[in-house]
Amino acid sequence: MVTGKDLFKTEFFKIEYDAKCRFFSRIVFILLNFIKLSRSSQENEIEVSSIGRQSESGVIVRAAVIAMIVLAISPCPSQARQSELYTRAQEAYKSGEIDAASYDLKTLLQKDQSDVGAHILLGKIYHRKGLLADAVQSYRAALVLDSGNDEAAFALGVALYDQKKYQEAEKYFSQAVKKKRSNSEYQYNLALTLEKLGRVEEAEKGYKRAAKFDDISAISHFSLGRIAQLKKDYDTAIQEYELAVTIDPKYVEAYNNLGVIYAEKGDFPRSVELYQKALSIKPQFSAARRNLGYAQAHTSLAITYITLGEVDKAKEELNKALEIDPESADAHYNLGLLLHKEGRLDDAIDCYEKAIGFDPKNPRAHNNLGVAYATRGEKDKARKEYQSALNIDPEFGDAKSNLERLGDTVGDTNKF
């Protein structure tokens, strides 16, 4: 005879609490033991009345099942440890301690390669360190485990974009957008990639969607302004840039581009005001290329001063531009132009040569360098520069006429 107390001593199937225990194995455990308990209650004779037998065995079986369910839904020790590692890694990442975060994530993944979140976060760490190939590998691992994960798809798209693999980046940005169409960040990055691929019309629609889903996205309005400016749709461009600076009053690139548009429209006082606004916000900038717009603001302001005939102010702005960005081809070229007009040929030649060094495809720099050489009587050097200008732009009239008259006279007859 088996009593209710002895029923709990019936041999149970064992479950292993190792690093690979899973909720699935616990469910199997419950089902198998439930069957065993049911059979045990039916096969053993309990010396009580029929009603008593049903009540006692039923209560005991139900109690056993409840106990096993509680066991099943409680996290096993290894899962708890892994969860703790991931949480600690997240906190370390947010506080900028990426090496500590990386260590915890690698430890976690050594024990359990199926943690999607750990692969994504490790990928972000690699990305921040500039290890793009490793980042891509981590994001792909996450997508193998969860092909519909939009966060992993988006992060992979960003890494591929940074690798200049725009075609493949588009694929993953599209996947992220398909999953969450209303995500402005996803829409913006897809549009940016489409623009890189030369699909400007599609990009413009994408930027509009990004702005629609996030009406305080300054960068989306700035991008729409850029595209409108390229199309010479200045009214739309002005509207978009002004929206951008309304959202973000310190958007230096937007002020700079507004200045360019007003200069194109002939409103030089307004363009000067906008360039000065940009420079009042950020007179200096880091050496990163993405911030070269600040040096360009000085150059653009200088060009405006040249148009207004204010040469000294123009020189001052160009020198500021070169202090900020010594590799600014535009600044070197325009400073060379001013020095050339003043007759300072040696200084002008130096500026033109630097401009060509940083931008070899500028036909005007080659032409003007040729004029400077011709003025000094160095015909061979002049001929070489005129030819270089024509190789870049075969329809460049000034270079053609300068090359033709090189055999006659030199000096003031040359055009620059």
C-alpha positions in Angstrom: 0.0 0.0 0.0 1.2 3.5 -0.9 0.1 6.4 1.3 -0.3 9.9 0.2 2.9 10.8 2.0 4.8 8.0 0.1 3.3 9.1 -3.2 5.9 12.0 -3.3 8.7 9.4 -3.0 7.7 7.8 -6.3 10.8 7.8 -8.6 10.8 10.9 -10.7 12.5 11.5 -14.0 15.6 13.6 -13.3 16.3 17.1 -14.8 19.8 18.3 -15.2 20.6 21.8 -13.9 23.5 22.6 -16.2 24.2 25.6 -18.4 22.0 24.2 -21.1 18.8 23.7 -19.1 15.8 25.0 -20.9 12.1 25.7 -20.4 11.4 23.0 -23.0 13.1 20.3 -21.0 11.1 21.2 -18.0 7.8 20.9 -19.9 8.8 17.4 -21.0 9.7 16.7 -17.4 6.2 17.8 -16.2 4.4 15.7 -18.8 6.4 12.5 -18.1 6.1 12.8 -14.3 2.4 13.6 -14.6 1.9 10.3 -16.5 3.9 8.4 -14.0 2.0 9.9 -11.1 -1.4 9.0 -12.8 -0.4 5.4 -13.4 0.9 5.1 -9.8 -2.4 6.3 -8.3 -4.4 3.9 -10.5 -2.2 0.8 -10.0 -1.8 1.0 -6.2 -4.8 0.0 -4.0 -5.5 2.6 -1.4 -7.6 1.3 1.6 -10.2 4.1 1.7 -13.6 4.5 0.3 -14.0 5.3 -3.4 -14.8 8.9 -2.7 -11.9 9.1 -0.3 -9.5 7.5 -2.9 -10.5 9.9 -5.6 -10.2 12.9 -3.2 -6.8 11.9 -1.7 -5.1 10.8 -4.9 -6.6 13.7 -6.9 -5.4 16.4 -4.4 -2.0 14.8 -4.2 -1.6 14.5 -7.9 -2.7 18.1 -8.4 -0.3 19.3 -5.7 2.5 17.4 -7.4 1.7 19.0 -10.7 1.5 22.5 -9.2 4.9 21.9 -7.6 6.4 20.8 -10.8 4.9 23.8 -12.7 6.4 26.2 -10.2 9.8 24.4 -10.7 9.4 24.7 -14.4 8.7 28.4 -14.6 11.4 29.4 -12.1 14.7 30.3 -13.8 17.5 27.7 -13.5 20.7 28.9 -11.9 22.6 29.1 -15.2 19.9 31.2 -16.8 19.9 33.6 -13.9 23.7 33.9 -14.1 23.5 34.6 -17.8 20.8 37.2 -17.3 22.9 38.9 -14.7 25.9 39.0 -17.1 23.8 40.6 -19.8 22.3 43.2 -17.5 25.8 44.1 -16.2 27.1 44.3 -19.8 24.2 46.7 -20.7 24.9 48.9 -17.7 28.6 49.0 -18.5 27.9 49.8 -22.2 25.6 52.7 -21.2 28.2 54.1 -18.9 30.9 53.9 -21.5 32.8 51.0 -20.0 32.8 49.1 -23.3 35.8 46.8 -22.5 34.0 45.6 -19.3 30.8 45.1 -21.3 32.7 43.2 -24.0 34.2 40.9 -21.5 30.8 40.0 -19.9 29.2 39.5 -23.3 32.0 37.2 -24.6 31.7 35.2 -21.3 28.0 34.9 -21.8 28.3 33.8 -25.4 30.9 31.2 -24.6 28.2 29.5 -22.5 25.2 30.2 -24.7 25.6 31.2 -28.4 21.8 31.5 -28.8 21.5 34.9 -26.9 20.4 37.3 -29.7 20.6 40.4 -27.5 24.2 39.6 -26.5 25.3 39.3 -30.2 23.6 42.6 -31.0 25.2 44.5 -28.1 28.6 43.0 -28.8 28.2 44.1 -32.4 27.6 47.6 -31.2 30.7 47.5 -29.1 32.8 46.4 -32.1 31.2 49.1 -34.2 32.1 51.8 -31.6 35.7 50.5 -31.7 35.8 50.8 -35.5 36.0 47.0 -35.9 33.4 46.9 -38.6 34.0 43.4 -39.9 33.6 42.0 -36.3 30.5 44.1 -35.9 29.0 42.7 -39.1 29.7 39.2 -38.0 28.0 39.7 -34.6 24.9 41.3 -36.3 24.7 38.4 -38.8 24.9 35.9 -35.9 21.9 37.6 -34.3 19.9 37.5 -37.5 20.7 33.8 -38.0 19.1 33.2 -34.6 16.2 35.6 -35.2 15.8 36.5 -38.8 13.0 39.0 -38.1 14.9 41.1 -35.5 14.6 44.7 -36.8 17.2 46.0 -34.3 19.8 43.5 -35.7 18.9 44.3 -39.3 19.2 48.0 -38.8 22.5 47.7 -36.9 23.8 45.5 -39.7 22.7 48.1 -42.3 24.6 50.9 -40.5 27.8 48.8 -40.3 27.6 47.9 -44.0 26.9 51.6 -44.8 30.0 52.5 -42.9 31.9 49.9 -45.0 30.5 51.7 -48.1 28.6 48.5 -49.1 25.5 50.6 -49.9 23.7 47.9 -52.0 23.8 45.4 -49.1 23.0 48.1 -46.5 19.9 48.9 -48.4 18.7 45.3 -48.1 18.9 45.3 -44.3 17.5 48.9 -43.8 14.6 47.8 -46.0 14.1 44.7 -43.8 14.1 46.9 -40.7 11.6 49.4 -42.3 9.3 46.5 -43.3 9.2 45.4 -39.7 8.7 48.9 -38.3 7.5 51.2 -41.0 6.8 54.1 -38.6 10.4 54.2 -37.2 11.8 57.5 -38.4 15.4 56.5 -37.8 15.0 53.4 -40.0 13.3 55.5 -42.8 16.1 58.1 -42.7 18.9 55.7 -43.0 17.3 53.8 -45.8 16.8 57.2 -47.6 20.4 58.2 -47.0 21.5 54.9 -48.5 19.2 55.3 -51.6 20.7 58.7 -52.1 24.2 57.2 -52.1 23.1 54.7 -54.7 21.9 57.6 -56.9 18.2 56.9 -56.4 17.5 60.5 -55.5 13.7 60.4 -56.1 13.3 57.4 -53.8 15.5 59.0 -51.2 13.5 62.1 -51.2 10.3 60.1 -50.6 12.1 58.3 -47.8 13.2 61.6 -46.1 9.6 62.8 -46.3 8.4 59.6 -44.6 11.1 60.1 -41.9 9.9 63.7 -41.3 6.3 62.5 -41.3 6.9 59.9 -38.6 9.0 62.2 -36.5 8.1 65.9 -37.1 10.9 67.1 -34.9 13.6 65.3 -37.0 15.9 68.2 -38.0 18.2 65.9 -40.0 15.3 64.7 -42.2 14.3 68.3 -43.0 17.9 69.2 -43.7 18.2 66.3 -46.1 15.1 67.4 -47.9 16.6 70.8 -48.1 19.8 69.4 -49.6 17.9 67.5 -52.3 15.8 70.6 -53.2 19.0 72.7 -53.3 20.6 70.2 -55.8 17.5 70.6 -57.9 17.8 74.4 -57.6 14.3 74.4 -56.0 15.5 77.1 -53.7 12.1 78.0 -52.2 11.6 74.4 -51.0 15.2 74.2 -49.8 14.9 77.4 -47.8 11.6 76.1 -46.3 13.2 72.8 -45.2 16.4 74.3 -43.9 14.4 76.8 -41.9 12.4 74.0 -40.4 15.6 72.3 -39.5 17.0 75.3 -37.6 13.7 75.9 -35.9 13.9 72.3 -34.5 17.6 72.6 -33.9 18.7 76.2 -33.5 22.4 75.1 -33.5 22.3 73.3 -36.9 25.4 74.9 -38.4 25.3 73.1 -41.7 21.7 74.3 -42.3 22.7 77.9 -41.7 25.7 77.5 -44.0 23.5 76.0 -46.8 20.9 78.8 -46.4 23.8 81.2 -46.9 24.8 79.5 -50.1 21.3 79.7 -51.4 20.9 83.4 -50.6 24.3 84.1 -52.3 23.0 82.2 -55.4 19.9 84.5 -55.3 22.1 87.6 -55.1 21.0 88.5 -51.6 24.6 88.8 -50.2 23.8 90.7 -47.0 21.4 87.9 -46.0 24.0 85.3 -46.9 26.7 87.0 -44.9 24.3 87.1 -41.9 23.7 83.4 -42.2 27.3 82.5 -42.5 28.1 84.6 -39.4 25.3 82.9 -37.6 26.8 79.5 -38.4 30.3 80.7 -37.2 28.9 82.3 -34.0 27.6 78.9 -33.0 30.7 76.9 -33.8 33.8 79.0 -34.7 36.0 75.9 -34.4 35.4 72.2 -35.1 37.1 68.8 -34.7 39.3 67.4 -37.5 36.8 64.9 -38.5 35.7 65.2 -42.1 32.1 65.1 -41.2 32.5 68.6 -39.7 34.3 70.2 -42.6 31.1 72.3 -43.1 32.4 74.8 -40.5 35.5 75.5 -42.6 33.3 75.7 -45.7 31.2 78.4 -43.9 34.3 80.6 -43.7 35.2 79.9 -47.3 31.6 80.6 -48.4 31.6 83.9 -46.5 35.0 84.8 -48.1 33.5 84.2 -51.6 30.7 86.5 -50.7 33.1 89.2 -49.6 35.0 88.8 -52.8 31.7 89.4 -54.7 31.1 92.5 -52.6 34.7 93.7 -53.3 35.8 93.4 -49.7 39.1 91.7 -50.3 40.6 92.1 -46.8 37.6 90.5 -45.2 37.7 87.8 -47.7 41.4 87.0 -46.9 40.6 87.0 -43.2 37.8 84.4 -43.7 40.0 82.2 -46.0 42.8 82.2 -43.5 40.3 81.2 -40.7 39.1 78.4 -42.9 42.7 77.2 -43.4 43.4 77.4 -39.7 40.4 75.1 -39.1 41.0 72.8 -42.1 44.5 73.0 -43.7 43.3 70.6 -46.4 40.5 72.8 -47.6 41.1 72.8 -51.4 38.4 75.6 -51.9 40.1 77.9 -49.4 43.5 77.4 -50.9 42.2 78.0 -54.4 40.3 81.2 -53.5 43.2 82.6 -51.5 45.4 81.9 -54.5 43.0 83.8 -56.7 43.1 86.9 -54.5 46.9 86.8 -54.2 47.2 86.3 -58.0 45.1 89.4 -58.6 47.4 91.3 -56.3 50.4 90.2 -58.4 51.9 88.0 -55.7 52.7 85.1 -58.1 54.9 83.0 -55.9 52.3 83.0 -53.1 49.5 82.4 -55.6 51.3 79.4 -57.2 51.8 77.9 -53.7 48.1 78.2 -53.0 47.1 76.7 -56.4 49.5 73.8 -56.0 48.1 73.0 -52.5 44.5 73.3 -53.9 45.4 70.8 -56.7 47.1 68.5 -54.2 43.9 68.3 -52.1 41.5 68.3 -55.2 43.3 67.2 -58.4 40.1 67.4 -60.4 39.6 71.2 -60.1 40.2 72.4 -63.7 40.2 76.1 -62.6 43.0 75.6 -60.2 45.1 73.9 -63.1 44.2 76.8 -65.4 45.1 79.5 -63.0 48.3 77.8 -62.1 49.1 77.7 -65.8 48.4 81.5 -66.1 50.7 82.2 -63.1 53.5 80.1 -64.8 52.9 81.8 -68.1 53.2 85.2 -66.5 56.6 84.1 -65.1 57.6 83.0 -68.6 57.5 79.3 -67.7 55.7 78.1 -70.9 56.3 74.4 -70.5 54.8 74.3 -67.0 52.0 76.5 -68.2 51.2 74.3 -71.1 51.1 71.2 -68.9 48.6 72.9 -66.5 46.3 74.0 -69.3 46.3 70.5 -70.8 45.5 69.1 -67.3 42.6 71.5 -67.1 41.3 70.3 -70.5 41.8 66.7 -69.6 39.4 67.2 -66.7 37.0 69.5 -68.7 37.4 69.3 -72.5 34.9 72.2 -72.9 36.8 74.6 -70.5 37.0 77.7 -72.8 39.6 79.7 -70.8 42.0 76.8 -70.8 41.6 76.3 -74.5 42.2 80.0 -75.4 45.1 80.2 -72.9 46.7 77.1 -74.6 46.2 78.6 -78.0 47.8 81.9 -77.2 50.7 80.4 -75.3 52.8 80.6 -78.4 52.2 84.3 -78.8 52.4 86.4 -75.7 52.0 85.8 -72.0 50.9 87.7 -69.0 47.8 89.8 -68.9 46.3 88.2 -72.0 45.8 84.9 -70.1 42.4 84.3 -68.5 41.8 83.2 -65.0 
